[in-house]
Amino acid sequence: MKYNLKNIIVMEIVNIEKDAYEKFAGQFDHFVKKMMEMGKRGSDKRLGEWMDNQEVCDRLRISPRTLQTLRDNGTLAYSQISHKTYYKPEDVESIMRVVAERKKDAAWRKPRKPRTNGAVTV
């Protein structure tokens, strides 16, 4: 009779004391319960509550490039799911003042055109 070694399954049996097994089983049950609780907490937050790029740009009145900068420098937290970026509304609200202050600073730094009062200089 020929044996094909690819089809042979090797099984190893480990004997442990009953007390050790029960302790392990109890810890495993506790772990499973914790994971189930965490899963339930995560499912309470619907994706519909989160904002996408366009909604954030509209809310903050900024360009997509400015939004990218806010993400890059860590000013605005975000999550990515399947190459799409989402933001918590409370995070967006918390940086509204920061964005407004930056806009004011940028407006003051812009060079102003000199007033001519209708006079023409030659």
PESUL-V431916 format. One record per residue. N is the residue number from 0. PHI is phi in radians with two decimals (999 if undefined). Layout:
((N	PHI) (N	PHI))
//
This chain:
((0	999) (1	-1.66) (2	-1.96) (3	-1.65) (4	-1.15) (5	-1.20) (6	-1.70) (7	-1.46) (8	-1.80) (9	-1.74) (10	-2.08) (11	-1.93) (12	-1.87) (13	-2.04) (14	-1.76) (15	-2.30) (16	-1.22) (17	-1.03) (18	-1.07) (19	-1.13) (20	-1.10) (21	-1.13) (22	-1.11) (23	-1.08) (24	-1.10) (25	-1.13) (26	-1.14) (27	-1.14) (28	-1.05) (29	-1.07) (30	-1.06) (31	-1.09) (32	-1.09) (33	-1.08) (34	-1.11) (35	-1.12) (36	-1.08) (37	-1.12) (38	-1.11) (39	-1.17) (40	-1.09) (41	-1.17) (42	-1.36) (43	-1.20) (44	-1.59) (45	-1.50) (46	-1.14) (47	-1.10) (48	-1.34) (49	-1.49) (50	-1.89) (51	-1.68) (52	-0.96) (53	-1.10) (54	-1.10) (55	-1.19) (56	-1.03) (57	-1.13) (58	-1.14) (59	-1.58) (60	0.99) (61	-2.27) (62	-1.48) (63	-1.03) (64	-1.18) (65	-1.13) (66	-1.07) (67	-1.05) (68	-1.10) (69	-1.07) (70	-1.23) (71	-1.06) (72	-1.56) (73	1.44) (74	-1.23) (75	-2.16) (76	-1.32) (77	-2.68) (78	-2.30) (79	-2.03) (80	-2.31) (81	0.90) (82	1.12) (83	-2.03) (84	-1.77) (85	-2.26) (86	-2.32) (87	-1.34) (88	-0.98) (89	-1.18) (90	-1.21) (91	-1.13) (92	-1.07) (93	-1.23) (94	-1.80) (95	-1.03) (96	-1.15) (97	-1.06) (98	-1.13) (99	-1.09) (100	-1.13) (101	-1.13) (102	-1.14) (103	-1.08) (104	-1.04) (105	-1.14) (106	-1.14) (107	-1.25) (108	-1.43) (109	-1.13) (110	-1.20) (111	-1.72) (112	-1.33) (113	-1.18) (114	-1.39) (115	-1.91) (116	0.90) (117	1.44) (118	-1.43) (119	-1.87) (120	-1.77) (121	-1.96))
//
